[in-house]
Amino acid sequence: MNVDFERCQSSNVVEPLGDDVRSLLGMPATDLDQIVNLCKRRGFVYPSAEIYGGFRSTYDYGPLGSLLLRNVKDAWVRAMVQQRDDVVLIDAAILGPPEVWQASGHLANFSDPLVDCTECKTRHRQDKLDDPNTCPNCGAIGSFTEARQFNLMFKTQAGPVADAGADAYLRPETAQGMFTNFASVLQTSRKRPPFGIAQVGKSFRNEITPQNWIFRTREFEQMELEFFVPPADGPSWYEYWCQHRLEWYRDLGIPDSMLRLRAHDDDELSHYSTGTADVEFMFPWGWDELEGIAQRTDYDLTQHAQHSGERLDYFDQATNERYVPYVIEPAAGATRTMAAFLLAAYDEEKVNDEVRTVLRLHPRLAPYKIAVLPLSKKETLTPLAQEVRRLVSDRYMTDYDETQAIGRRYRRQDEIGTPLCVTVDFDSLDDKAVTVRDRDSMEQTRVPIDQLLGELSGRLGF
């Protein structure tokens, strides 16, 4: 018996929202508050230390947010490492000695222009001001001090004695660990250029003006690749990685209208770069960076070789040539990428004069792939429902929910992005079948339990 449980409560008439209604609701997520509120309410992202009033620019990732963020990182590793034979993965230390950052140029160059408002005493990053003569906090004109350079690195001491010899820094990027490990990886992995070293992990920057929720924070996660190539091949590999990385966001569901690739002007280039392009996303505040793809040339390996006294080059036996590889670096922010996927996936539509909120996340990104929903909490149904949950959860991250009416549970799963719901009803006790309900279409199909995993795999694509 194929029972449509949503239609048992009411007949679903689904229609796109009219322009006037969409405008009224801010549809889709054109207002950042829509996503922030949903994430707080449903357990994606919480303000850190909220019971103590919060701590600016830090966030904790809840039951759903931690899964979504992990899935973003896993999707990156899958595309950048697992599906390739020319990239290896490492996990380098977060703490580093001053010598690393002296060689990389961070101690001298990793800074932003800081100005103070003499009227309201707030501090601002000068290059991010809409009007460099007007304070965005109090509106005072001509109240800023002269700009001074503010180094963004977090400094600490390692060990029990706080003196200059114990100075250490939290890494402001994951890249340097890949450069300092270049020779070790080259030897142990038996790779040769062109090849890459990838890393996913936390970085720390003492931002002057952290802002826009999880987009710009002082503690964040990066997904970076250092791709080492023969110097003559640098330009062609740069073009390759620009297009390859743009396609990754498209493949995971961000529409073309919300993505663009923008080349940096000369005055925007970092001290090590001969060319950089950003993959940008249309955030509610405008176009902003998701990922930078940079031509770092041989700057980093040369710097570390000079400062450490170690040889960081490659000898090509086929050509009898020794050279320092050039580097192409695609560097993405995991947390801001998560925000972009949420904004792109957020949707609303009218169902029987009510608004249905849906996160149309790609199945690989969705926190839960499947929700198992027994129609009732009665003891006669629970054992079979739990049996189905165990069957499914062995392969997929699965939610189990037996409270509230089935329609309400469907709506909750829609709102958190679960692609498929599996409903166990009383007929399941006799026919050994369940109802699979699709998040996007709301269509429902009766499936025998012994064919369930194949059905779910076919729909999810994995």
Contacts in CASP RR format, 6 or more apart in sequence:
PFRMAT RR
TARGET T0000
AUTHOR 0000-0000-0000
METHOD contacts of the structure
MODEL  1
MNVDFERCQSSNVVEPLGDDVRSLLGMPATDLDQIVNLCKRRGFVYPSAE
IYGGFRSTYDYGPLGSLLLRNVKDAWVRAMVQQRDDVVLIDAAILGPPEV
WQASGHLANFSDPLVDCTECKTRHRQDKLDDPNTCPNCGAIGSFTEARQF
NLMFKTQAGPVADAGADAYLRPETAQGMFTNFASVLQTSRKRPPFGIAQV
GKSFRNEITPQNWIFRTREFEQMELEFFVPPADGPSWYEYWCQHRLEWYR
DLGIPDSMLRLRAHDDDELSHYSTGTADVEFMFPWGWDELEGIAQRTDYD
LTQHAQHSGERLDYFDQATNERYVPYVIEPAAGATRTMAAFLLAAYDEEK
VNDEVRTVLRLHPRLAPYKIAVLPLSKKETLTPLAQEVRRLVSDRYMTDY
DETQAIGRRYRRQDEIGTPLCVTVDFDSLDDKAVTVRDRDSMEQTRVPID
QLLGELSGRLGF
1 427 0 8 1.000
1 431 0 8 1.000
1 446 0 8 1.000
2 435 0 8 1.000
2 444 0 8 1.000
2 445 0 8 1.000
2 446 0 8 1.000
3 425 0 8 1.000
3 427 0 8 1.000
3 435 0 8 1.000
3 444 0 8 1.000
4 444 0 8 1.000
5 375 0 8 1.000
5 406 0 8 1.000
5 407 0 8 1.000
5 410 0 8 1.000
5 423 0 8 1.000
5 425 0 8 1.000
5 435 0 8 1.000
5 437 0 8 1.000
5 444 0 8 1.000
6 12 0 8 1.000
6 406 0 8 1.000
6 407 0 8 1.000
6 410 0 8 1.000
6 437 0 8 1.000
6 442 0 8 1.000
6 444 0 8 1.000
8 406 0 8 1.000
9 405 0 8 1.000
9 406 0 8 1.000
9 407 0 8 1.000
10 352 0 8 1.000
11 352 0 8 1.000
12 351 0 8 1.000
12 352 0 8 1.000
12 442 0 8 1.000
13 351 0 8 1.000
13 352 0 8 1.000
14 349 0 8 1.000
14 350 0 8 1.000
14 351 0 8 1.000
14 356 0 8 1.000
14 442 0 8 1.000
15 349 0 8 1.000
15 350 0 8 1.000
16 349 0 8 1.000
16 350 0 8 1.000
17 25 0 8 1.000
17 27 0 8 1.000
17 348 0 8 1.000
17 349 0 8 1.000
17 350 0 8 1.000
17 355 0 8 1.000
21 27 0 8 1.000
21 350 0 8 1.000
22 348 0 8 1.000
25 348 0 8 1.000
25 355 0 8 1.000
26 34 0 8 1.000
27 347 0 8 1.000
27 348 0 8 1.000
28 343 0 8 1.000
28 346 0 8 1.000
28 347 0 8 1.000
28 348 0 8 1.000
29 35 0 8 1.000
29 284 0 8 1.000
29 342 0 8 1.000
29 343 0 8 1.000
29 346 0 8 1.000
30 284 0 8 1.000
31 284 0 8 1.000
32 212 0 8 1.000
32 213 0 8 1.000
32 283 0 8 1.000
32 284 0 8 1.000
32 285 0 8 1.000
32 343 0 8 1.000
34 346 0 8 1.000
35 213 0 8 1.000
35 339 0 8 1.000
35 342 0 8 1.000
35 343 0 8 1.000
35 346 0 8 1.000
36 45 0 8 1.000
36 213 0 8 1.000
38 44 0 8 1.000
38 346 0 8 1.000
38 357 0 8 1.000
38 359 0 8 1.000
38 415 0 8 1.000
39 45 0 8 1.000
39 65 0 8 1.000
39 342 0 8 1.000
40 46 0 8 1.000
40 47 0 8 1.000
42 64 0 8 1.000
42 412 0 8 1.000
42 415 0 8 1.000
42 416 0 8 1.000
43 62 0 8 1.000
43 63 0 8 1.000
43 64 0 8 1.000
43 65 0 8 1.000
44 61 0 8 1.000
44 62 0 8 1.000
44 64 0 8 1.000
44 65 0 8 1.000
44 68 0 8 1.000
44 342 0 8 1.000
45 59 0 8 1.000
45 60 0 8 1.000
45 61 0 8 1.000
45 62 0 8 1.000
45 65 0 8 1.000
45 213 0 8 1.000
45 214 0 8 1.000
46 59 0 8 1.000
46 60 0 8 1.000
46 61 0 8 1.000
46 62 0 8 1.000
47 53 0 8 1.000
47 54 0 8 1.000
47 55 0 8 1.000
47 58 0 8 1.000
47 59 0 8 1.000
47 60 0 8 1.000
48 54 0 8 1.000
48 55 0 8 1.000
48 58 0 8 1.000
48 59 0 8 1.000
48 60 0 8 1.000
49 55 0 8 1.000
49 58 0 8 1.000
56 210 0 8 1.000
57 207 0 8 1.000
57 210 0 8 1.000
57 216 0 8 1.000
57 217 0 8 1.000
57 218 0 8 1.000
57 219 0 8 1.000
58 217 0 8 1.000
58 218 0 8 1.000
58 219 0 8 1.000
59 213 0 8 1.000
59 214 0 8 1.000
59 217 0 8 1.000
61 68 0 8 1.000
61 69 0 8 1.000
63 367 0 8 1.000
64 367 0 8 1.000
64 368 0 8 1.000
64 416 0 8 1.000
65 338 0 8 1.000
65 367 0 8 1.000
67 367 0 8 1.000
67 368 0 8 1.000
67 397 0 8 1.000
68 338 0 8 1.000
68 341 0 8 1.000
68 342 0 8 1.000
68 361 0 8 1.000
68 365 0 8 1.000
68 366 0 8 1.000
68 367 0 8 1.000
69 221 0 8 1.000
69 334 0 8 1.000
69 335 0 8 1.000
69 338 0 8 1.000
71 364 0 8 1.000
71 365 0 8 1.000
71 366 0 8 1.000
71 367 0 8 1.000
72 334 0 8 1.000
72 337 0 8 1.000
72 338 0 8 1.000
72 341 0 8 1.000
72 365 0 8 1.000
73 200 0 8 1.000
73 221 0 8 1.000
73 223 0 8 1.000
73 334 0 8 1.000
74 364 0 8 1.000
75 248 0 8 1.000
75 252 0 8 1.000
75 364 0 8 1.000
75 365 0 8 1.000
76 200 0 8 1.000
76 223 0 8 1.000
76 248 0 8 1.000
76 332 0 8 1.000
76 334 0 8 1.000
77 89 0 8 1.000
77 198 0 8 1.000
77 200 0 8 1.000
77 223 0 8 1.000
78 364 0 8 1.000
79 248 0 8 1.000
80 87 0 8 1.000
80 198 0 8 1.000
80 223 0 8 1.000
80 225 0 8 1.000
80 330 0 8 1.000
81 87 0 8 1.000
81 88 0 8 1.000
81 89 0 8 1.000
81 198 0 8 1.000
86 191 0 8 1.000
86 194 0 8 1.000
86 195 0 8 1.000
86 196 0 8 1.000
87 195 0 8 1.000
87 196 0 8 1.000
87 197 0 8 1.000
87 198 0 8 1.000
87 225 0 8 1.000
87 227 0 8 1.000
88 185 0 8 1.000
88 189 0 8 1.000
88 191 0 8 1.000
88 195 0 8 1.000
88 196 0 8 1.000
88 197 0 8 1.000
88 198 0 8 1.000
89 197 0 8 1.000
89 198 0 8 1.000
89 199 0 8 1.000
89 200 0 8 1.000
90 177 0 8 1.000
90 178 0 8 1.000
90 181 0 8 1.000
90 185 0 8 1.000
90 197 0 8 1.000
90 198 0 8 1.000
90 199 0 8 1.000
91 199 0 8 1.000
91 200 0 8 1.000
91 201 0 8 1.000
92 171 0 8 1.000
92 174 0 8 1.000
92 176 0 8 1.000
92 177 0 8 1.000
92 178 0 8 1.000
92 180 0 8 1.000
92 181 0 8 1.000
92 199 0 8 1.000
93 171 0 8 1.000
93 177 0 8 1.000
94 170 0 8 1.000
94 171 0 8 1.000
94 202 0 8 1.000
94 204 0 8 1.000
95 156 0 8 1.000
95 158 0 8 1.000
95 168 0 8 1.000
95 169 0 8 1.000
95 170 0 8 1.000
95 171 0 8 1.000
96 168 0 8 1.000
96 169 0 8 1.000
96 171 0 8 1.000
97 167 0 8 1.000
97 168 0 8 1.000
97 169 0 8 1.000
98 107 0 8 1.000
98 167 0 8 1.000
98 168 0 8 1.000
98 169 0 8 1.000
99 307 0 8 1.000
99 308 0 8 1.000
100 169 0 8 1.000
100 176 0 8 1.000
100 177 0 8 1.000
100 180 0 8 1.000
100 304 0 8 1.000
101 107 0 8 1.000
101 110 0 8 1.000
101 153 0 8 1.000
101 169 0 8 1.000
101 176 0 8 1.000
102 108 0 8 1.000
102 307 0 8 1.000
103 303 0 8 1.000
103 304 0 8 1.000
103 306 0 8 1.000
103 307 0 8 1.000
103 308 0 8 1.000
104 176 0 8 1.000
104 179 0 8 1.000
104 300 0 8 1.000
104 303 0 8 1.000
104 304 0 8 1.000
105 271 0 8 1.000
105 303 0 8 1.000
106 153 0 8 1.000
106 169 0 8 1.000
106 172 0 8 1.000
107 151 0 8 1.000
107 153 0 8 1.000
109 271 0 8 1.000
110 151 0 8 1.000
110 152 0 8 1.000
110 153 0 8 1.000
110 172 0 8 1.000
111 149 0 8 1.000
111 150 0 8 1.000
111 151 0 8 1.000
111 152 0 8 1.000
112 125 0 8 1.000
112 126 0 8 1.000
112 127 0 8 1.000
112 149 0 8 1.000
112 150 0 8 1.000
112 152 0 8 1.000
112 207 0 8 1.000
112 208 0 8 1.000
113 125 0 8 1.000
113 126 0 8 1.000
113 127 0 8 1.000
113 147 0 8 1.000
113 148 0 8 1.000
113 149 0 8 1.000
113 150 0 8 1.000
114 123 0 8 1.000
114 124 0 8 1.000
114 125 0 8 1.000
114 126 0 8 1.000
114 147 0 8 1.000
114 148 0 8 1.000
114 149 0 8 1.000
114 150 0 8 1.000
114 208 0 8 1.000
115 123 0 8 1.000
115 124 0 8 1.000
115 125 0 8 1.000
115 126 0 8 1.000
115 129 0 8 1.000
115 144 0 8 1.000
115 145 0 8 1.000
115 146 0 8 1.000
115 147 0 8 1.000
115 148 0 8 1.000
116 122 0 8 1.000
116 123 0 8 1.000
116 124 0 8 1.000
116 144 0 8 1.000
116 145 0 8 1.000
117 123 0 8 1.000
117 124 0 8 1.000
117 135 0 8 1.000
117 137 0 8 1.000
117 138 0 8 1.000
117 140 0 8 1.000
117 143 0 8 1.000
117 144 0 8 1.000
118 140 0 8 1.000
118 143 0 8 1.000
118 144 0 8 1.000
118 145 0 8 1.000
119 135 0 8 1.000
119 138 0 8 1.000
119 139 0 8 1.000
119 140 0 8 1.000
119 143 0 8 1.000
120 135 0 8 1.000
120 137 0 8 1.000
120 138 0 8 1.000
120 140 0 8 1.000
122 135 0 8 1.000
122 137 0 8 1.000
122 138 0 8 1.000
123 208 0 8 1.000
123 209 0 8 1.000
124 135 0 8 1.000
124 136 0 8 1.000
124 137 0 8 1.000
124 144 0 8 1.000
124 208 0 8 1.000
124 209 0 8 1.000
125 207 0 8 1.000
125 208 0 8 1.000
125 209 0 8 1.000
126 132 0 8 1.000
126 144 0 8 1.000
126 147 0 8 1.000
128 209 0 8 1.000
129 136 0 8 1.000
130 136 0 8 1.000
132 144 0 8 1.000
133 141 0 8 1.000
133 142 0 8 1.000
133 144 0 8 1.000
134 140 0 8 1.000
134 141 0 8 1.000
134 142 0 8 1.000
135 141 0 8 1.000
135 143 0 8 1.000
135 144 0 8 1.000
150 206 0 8 1.000
150 208 0 8 1.000
151 206 0 8 1.000
152 172 0 8 1.000
152 205 0 8 1.000
152 206 0 8 1.000
152 207 0 8 1.000
153 169 0 8 1.000
153 170 0 8 1.000
153 172 0 8 1.000
153 204 0 8 1.000
153 205 0 8 1.000
153 206 0 8 1.000
154 169 0 8 1.000
154 170 0 8 1.000
154 172 0 8 1.000
154 204 0 8 1.000
154 205 0 8 1.000
154 206 0 8 1.000
154 218 0 8 1.000
155 167 0 8 1.000
155 168 0 8 1.000
155 169 0 8 1.000
156 167 0 8 1.000
156 168 0 8 1.000
156 169 0 8 1.000
156 170 0 8 1.000
157 163 0 8 1.000
157 166 0 8 1.000
157 167 0 8 1.000
157 168 0 8 1.000
158 166 0 8 1.000
158 167 0 8 1.000
158 168 0 8 1.000
159 166 0 8 1.000
170 203 0 8 1.000
170 204 0 8 1.000
171 177 0 8 1.000
171 203 0 8 1.000
171 204 0 8 1.000
172 203 0 8 1.000
172 204 0 8 1.000
172 205 0 8 1.000
173 203 0 8 1.000
173 222 0 8 1.000
173 224 0 8 1.000
173 331 0 8 1.000
174 199 0 8 1.000
174 200 0 8 1.000
174 201 0 8 1.000
174 203 0 8 1.000
174 222 0 8 1.000
174 224 0 8 1.000
175 224 0 8 1.000
175 226 0 8 1.000
175 300 0 8 1.000
175 329 0 8 1.000
175 331 0 8 1.000
176 300 0 8 1.000
177 199 0 8 1.000
178 185 0 8 1.000
178 197 0 8 1.000
178 198 0 8 1.000
178 199 0 8 1.000
178 224 0 8 1.000
178 226 0 8 1.000
179 226 0 8 1.000
179 300 0 8 1.000
179 301 0 8 1.000
179 304 0 8 1.000
179 312 0 8 1.000
180 304 0 8 1.000
180 308 0 8 1.000
181 197 0 8 1.000
182 197 0 8 1.000
182 228 0 8 1.000
182 301 0 8 1.000
182 304 0 8 1.000
182 312 0 8 1.000
183 310 0 8 1.000
183 311 0 8 1.000
183 312 0 8 1.000
185 191 0 8 1.000
185 197 0 8 1.000
186 192 0 8 1.000
186 314 0 8 1.000
189 195 0 8 1.000
192 314 0 8 1.000
192 316 0 8 1.000
193 228 0 8 1.000
193 229 0 8 1.000
193 230 0 8 1.000
193 314 0 8 1.000
193 316 0 8 1.000
193 325 0 8 1.000
194 227 0 8 1.000
194 228 0 8 1.000
194 229 0 8 1.000
194 230 0 8 1.000
194 233 0 8 1.000
194 237 0 8 1.000
195 227 0 8 1.000
195 228 0 8 1.000
196 225 0 8 1.000
196 226 0 8 1.000
196 227 0 8 1.000
196 228 0 8 1.000
197 225 0 8 1.000
197 226 0 8 1.000
197 228 0 8 1.000
198 223 0 8 1.000
198 224 0 8 1.000
198 225 0 8 1.000
198 226 0 8 1.000
199 222 0 8 1.000
199 223 0 8 1.000
199 224 0 8 1.000
199 225 0 8 1.000
200 221 0 8 1.000
200 222 0 8 1.000
200 223 0 8 1.000
200 224 0 8 1.000
200 334 0 8 1.000
201 221 0 8 1.000
201 222 0 8 1.000
201 223 0 8 1.000
201 334 0 8 1.000
202 219 0 8 1.000
202 220 0 8 1.000
202 221 0 8 1.000
202 222 0 8 1.000
203 219 0 8 1.000
203 220 0 8 1.000
203 221 0 8 1.000
203 222 0 8 1.000
204 218 0 8 1.000
204 219 0 8 1.000
204 220 0 8 1.000
205 218 0 8 1.000
205 220 0 8 1.000
206 218 0 8 1.000
207 216 0 8 1.000
207 217 0 8 1.000
207 218 0 8 1.000
209 216 0 8 1.000
210 216 0 8 1.000
210 217 0 8 1.000
210 218 0 8 1.000
212 283 0 8 1.000
212 285 0 8 1.000
212 288 0 8 1.000
213 339 0 8 1.000
214 220 0 8 1.000
214 335 0 8 1.000
214 336 0 8 1.000
214 338 0 8 1.000
214 339 0 8 1.000
215 283 0 8 1.000
215 288 0 8 1.000
215 335 0 8 1.000
215 336 0 8 1.000
215 339 0 8 1.000
216 336 0 8 1.000
217 335 0 8 1.000
220 333 0 8 1.000
220 334 0 8 1.000
220 335 0 8 1.000
220 336 0 8 1.000
221 333 0 8 1.000
221 334 0 8 1.000
221 335 0 8 1.000
222 331 0 8 1.000
222 332 0 8 1.000
222 333 0 8 1.000
222 334 0 8 1.000
223 331 0 8 1.000
223 332 0 8 1.000
223 333 0 8 1.000
223 334 0 8 1.000
223 337 0 8 1.000
224 329 0 8 1.000
224 330 0 8 1.000
224 331 0 8 1.000
224 332 0 8 1.000
225 241 0 8 1.000
225 329 0 8 1.000
225 330 0 8 1.000
225 331 0 8 1.000
226 296 0 8 1.000
226 300 0 8 1.000
226 327 0 8 1.000
226 329 0 8 1.000
227 237 0 8 1.000
227 241 0 8 1.000
227 327 0 8 1.000
227 328 0 8 1.000
227 329 0 8 1.000
227 330 0 8 1.000
228 314 0 8 1.000
228 325 0 8 1.000
228 326 0 8 1.000
228 327 0 8 1.000
229 237 0 8 1.000
229 325 0 8 1.000
229 326 0 8 1.000
229 327 0 8 1.000
229 328 0 8 1.000
230 316 0 8 1.000
230 323 0 8 1.000
230 325 0 8 1.000
230 326 0 8 1.000
231 297 0 8 1.000
231 298 0 8 1.000
231 323 0 8 1.000
231 324 0 8 1.000
231 325 0 8 1.000
231 326 0 8 1.000
233 326 0 8 1.000
234 295 0 8 1.000
234 326 0 8 1.000
234 328 0 8 1.000
235 295 0 8 1.000
237 328 0 8 1.000
238 275 0 8 1.000
238 293 0 8 1.000
238 295 0 8 1.000
238 328 0 8 1.000
241 293 0 8 1.000
241 328 0 8 1.000
241 330 0 8 1.000
242 261 0 8 1.000
242 277 0 8 1.000
242 293 0 8 1.000
244 330 0 8 1.000
245 279 0 8 1.000
245 291 0 8 1.000
245 293 0 8 1.000
245 330 0 8 1.000
245 332 0 8 1.000
246 259 0 8 1.000
246 261 0 8 1.000
246 279 0 8 1.000
249 259 0 8 1.000
249 279 0 8 1.000
249 281 0 8 1.000
249 290 0 8 1.000
249 337 0 8 1.000
249 340 0 8 1.000
250 256 0 8 1.000
250 259 0 8 1.000
252 341 0 8 1.000
252 362 0 8 1.000
252 364 0 8 1.000
252 365 0 8 1.000
253 341 0 8 1.000
253 344 0 8 1.000
253 345 0 8 1.000
253 362 0 8 1.000
254 281 0 8 1.000
254 340 0 8 1.000
254 341 0 8 1.000
254 344 0 8 1.000
255 344 0 8 1.000
257 282 0 8 1.000
258 281 0 8 1.000
258 282 0 8 1.000
258 340 0 8 1.000
258 343 0 8 1.000
258 344 0 8 1.000
259 279 0 8 1.000
259 280 0 8 1.000
259 281 0 8 1.000
259 282 0 8 1.000
260 279 0 8 1.000
260 280 0 8 1.000
260 282 0 8 1.000
260 287 0 8 1.000
261 277 0 8 1.000
261 278 0 8 1.000
261 279 0 8 1.000
261 280 0 8 1.000
262 277 0 8 1.000
262 278 0 8 1.000
262 280 0 8 1.000
262 287 0 8 1.000
263 275 0 8 1.000
263 276 0 8 1.000
263 277 0 8 1.000
264 273 0 8 1.000
264 275 0 8 1.000
264 276 0 8 1.000
264 277 0 8 1.000
264 278 0 8 1.000
268 276 0 8 1.000
269 275 0 8 1.000
269 276 0 8 1.000
270 276 0 8 1.000
270 294 0 8 1.000
271 299 0 8 1.000
272 294 0 8 1.000
272 296 0 8 1.000
272 297 0 8 1.000
272 299 0 8 1.000
272 300 0 8 1.000
273 294 0 8 1.000
273 295 0 8 1.000
273 296 0 8 1.000
273 297 0 8 1.000
274 295 0 8 1.000
274 297 0 8 1.000
275 294 0 8 1.000
275 295 0 8 1.000
276 292 0 8 1.000
276 293 0 8 1.000
276 294 0 8 1.000
276 295 0 8 1.000
277 292 0 8 1.000
277 293 0 8 1.000
278 289 0 8 1.000
278 290 0 8 1.000
278 291 0 8 1.000
278 292 0 8 1.000
278 293 0 8 1.000
279 289 0 8 1.000
279 290 0 8 1.000
279 291 0 8 1.000
279 292 0 8 1.000
279 293 0 8 1.000
279 332 0 8 1.000
280 287 0 8 1.000
280 288 0 8 1.000
280 289 0 8 1.000
280 290 0 8 1.000
281 287 0 8 1.000
281 288 0 8 1.000
281 290 0 8 1.000
281 340 0 8 1.000
281 343 0 8 1.000
281 344 0 8 1.000
283 339 0 8 1.000
283 340 0 8 1.000
283 343 0 8 1.000
284 343 0 8 1.000
289 336 0 8 1.000
290 332 0 8 1.000
290 333 0 8 1.000
290 336 0 8 1.000
290 337 0 8 1.000
290 340 0 8 1.000
291 330 0 8 1.000
291 331 0 8 1.000
291 332 0 8 1.000
291 333 0 8 1.000
291 337 0 8 1.000
292 329 0 8 1.000
292 330 0 8 1.000
292 331 0 8 1.000
292 332 0 8 1.000
293 328 0 8 1.000
293 329 0 8 1.000
293 330 0 8 1.000
293 331 0 8 1.000
294 328 0 8 1.000
294 329 0 8 1.000
294 331 0 8 1.000
295 326 0 8 1.000
295 327 0 8 1.000
295 328 0 8 1.000
296 326 0 8 1.000
296 327 0 8 1.000
296 328 0 8 1.000
296 329 0 8 1.000
297 326 0 8 1.000
297 327 0 8 1.000
298 324 0 8 1.000
298 325 0 8 1.000
298 326 0 8 1.000
298 327 0 8 1.000
299 327 0 8 1.000
300 327 0 8 1.000
301 312 0 8 1.000
301 313 0 8 1.000
301 324 0 8 1.000
301 325 0 8 1.000
301 327 0 8 1.000
302 312 0 8 1.000
302 324 0 8 1.000
304 310 0 8 1.000
304 312 0 8 1.000
305 311 0 8 1.000
305 312 0 8 1.000
305 313 0 8 1.000
305 324 0 8 1.000
312 324 0 8 1.000
313 322 0 8 1.000
313 323 0 8 1.000
313 324 0 8 1.000
313 325 0 8 1.000
314 322 0 8 1.000
314 323 0 8 1.000
314 324 0 8 1.000
314 325 0 8 1.000
315 321 0 8 1.000
315 322 0 8 1.000
316 322 0 8 1.000
316 323 0 8 1.000
341 361 0 8 1.000
341 362 0 8 1.000
341 365 0 8 1.000
342 359 0 8 1.000
342 361 0 8 1.000
345 359 0 8 1.000
345 360 0 8 1.000
345 361 0 8 1.000
345 362 0 8 1.000
345 417 0 8 1.000
346 357 0 8 1.000
346 358 0 8 1.000
346 359 0 8 1.000
346 360 0 8 1.000
347 357 0 8 1.000
347 358 0 8 1.000
347 359 0 8 1.000
347 360 0 8 1.000
348 355 0 8 1.000
348 356 0 8 1.000
348 357 0 8 1.000
348 358 0 8 1.000
349 355 0 8 1.000
349 356 0 8 1.000
349 358 0 8 1.000
350 356 0 8 1.000
356 411 0 8 1.000
356 414 0 8 1.000
357 411 0 8 1.000
357 414 0 8 1.000
357 415 0 8 1.000
358 414 0 8 1.000
358 415 0 8 1.000
358 417 0 8 1.000
358 439 0 8 1.000
358 440 0 8 1.000
359 366 0 8 1.000
359 414 0 8 1.000
359 415 0 8 1.000
359 416 0 8 1.000
359 417 0 8 1.000
360 417 0 8 1.000
360 439 0 8 1.000
360 440 0 8 1.000
361 417 0 8 1.000
361 419 0 8 1.000
363 369 0 8 1.000
363 419 0 8 1.000
363 460 0 8 1.000
363 461 0 8 1.000
363 462 0 8 1.000
364 462 0 8 1.000
366 417 0 8 1.000
366 418 0 8 1.000
366 419 0 8 1.000
367 397 0 8 1.000
367 416 0 8 1.000
367 417 0 8 1.000
367 418 0 8 1.000
368 397 0 8 1.000
368 398 0 8 1.000
368 399 0 8 1.000
368 413 0 8 1.000
368 416 0 8 1.000
368 417 0 8 1.000
368 418 0 8 1.000
369 396 0 8 1.000
369 397 0 8 1.000
369 398 0 8 1.000
369 418 0 8 1.000
369 419 0 8 1.000
369 420 0 8 1.000
369 456 0 8 1.000
369 460 0 8 1.000
370 392 0 8 1.000
370 393 0 8 1.000
370 396 0 8 1.000
370 397 0 8 1.000
370 398 0 8 1.000
370 399 0 8 1.000
370 418 0 8 1.000
370 419 0 8 1.000
370 420 0 8 1.000
370 421 0 8 1.000
370 422 0 8 1.000
370 456 0 8 1.000
371 398 0 8 1.000
371 399 0 8 1.000
371 400 0 8 1.000
371 401 0 8 1.000
371 409 0 8 1.000
371 413 0 8 1.000
371 418 0 8 1.000
371 420 0 8 1.000
371 421 0 8 1.000
371 422 0 8 1.000
372 385 0 8 1.000
372 388 0 8 1.000
372 389 0 8 1.000
372 392 0 8 1.000
372 398 0 8 1.000
372 399 0 8 1.000
372 400 0 8 1.000
372 401 0 8 1.000
372 421 0 8 1.000
372 422 0 8 1.000
372 424 0 8 1.000
373 385 0 8 1.000
373 400 0 8 1.000
373 401 0 8 1.000
373 402 0 8 1.000
373 406 0 8 1.000
373 409 0 8 1.000
373 410 0 8 1.000
373 413 0 8 1.000
373 421 0 8 1.000
373 422 0 8 1.000
373 423 0 8 1.000
373 424 0 8 1.000
374 381 0 8 1.000
374 382 0 8 1.000
374 384 0 8 1.000
374 385 0 8 1.000
374 402 0 8 1.000
374 423 0 8 1.000
374 424 0 8 1.000
374 425 0 8 1.000
375 381 0 8 1.000
375 406 0 8 1.000
375 423 0 8 1.000
375 424 0 8 1.000
375 425 0 8 1.000
375 426 0 8 1.000
376 402 0 8 1.000
376 426 0 8 1.000
377 402 0 8 1.000
377 403 0 8 1.000
380 426 0 8 1.000
380 429 0 8 1.000
381 424 0 8 1.000
381 425 0 8 1.000
381 426 0 8 1.000
381 428 0 8 1.000
381 429 0 8 1.000
382 402 0 8 1.000
384 424 0 8 1.000
384 428 0 8 1.000
384 429 0 8 1.000
385 400 0 8 1.000
385 402 0 8 1.000
385 424 0 8 1.000
386 400 0 8 1.000
388 422 0 8 1.000
388 424 0 8 1.000
388 434 0 8 1.000
388 449 0 8 1.000
388 452 0 8 1.000
389 398 0 8 1.000
389 400 0 8 1.000
391 449 0 8 1.000
391 452 0 8 1.000
391 453 0 8 1.000
392 398 0 8 1.000
392 422 0 8 1.000
392 452 0 8 1.000
392 453 0 8 1.000
392 456 0 8 1.000
395 453 0 8 1.000
395 456 0 8 1.000
395 457 0 8 1.000
396 456 0 8 1.000
396 460 0 8 1.000
399 413 0 8 1.000
399 418 0 8 1.000
401 409 0 8 1.000
401 412 0 8 1.000
401 413 0 8 1.000
403 409 0 8 1.000
406 423 0 8 1.000
409 421 0 8 1.000
410 421 0 8 1.000
410 437 0 8 1.000
410 442 0 8 1.000
413 421 0 8 1.000
413 439 0 8 1.000
414 439 0 8 1.000
417 439 0 8 1.000
418 439 0 8 1.000
419 438 0 8 1.000
419 439 0 8 1.000
419 440 0 8 1.000
419 459 0 8 1.000
419 460 0 8 1.000
420 436 0 8 1.000
420 437 0 8 1.000
420 438 0 8 1.000
420 439 0 8 1.000
420 456 0 8 1.000
420 459 0 8 1.000
420 460 0 8 1.000
421 436 0 8 1.000
421 437 0 8 1.000
421 439 0 8 1.000
422 434 0 8 1.000
422 435 0 8 1.000
422 436 0 8 1.000
422 437 0 8 1.000
422 452 0 8 1.000
422 456 0 8 1.000
423 434 0 8 1.000
423 435 0 8 1.000
423 436 0 8 1.000
423 437 0 8 1.000
423 444 0 8 1.000
424 434 0 8 1.000
425 434 0 8 1.000
425 435 0 8 1.000
427 433 0 8 1.000
428 434 0 8 1.000
428 449 0 8 1.000
431 448 0 8 1.000
432 448 0 8 1.000
432 449 0 8 1.000
432 450 0 8 1.000
433 446 0 8 1.000
433 447 0 8 1.000
433 448 0 8 1.000
433 449 0 8 1.000
434 446 0 8 1.000
434 447 0 8 1.000
434 449 0 8 1.000
434 452 0 8 1.000
435 444 0 8 1.000
435 445 0 8 1.000
435 446 0 8 1.000
435 447 0 8 1.000
436 444 0 8 1.000
436 445 0 8 1.000
436 446 0 8 1.000
436 447 0 8 1.000
436 452 0 8 1.000
436 455 0 8 1.000
436 456 0 8 1.000
436 459 0 8 1.000
437 443 0 8 1.000
437 444 0 8 1.000
438 444 0 8 1.000
438 459 0 8 1.000
445 455 0 8 1.000
447 455 0 8 1.000
END
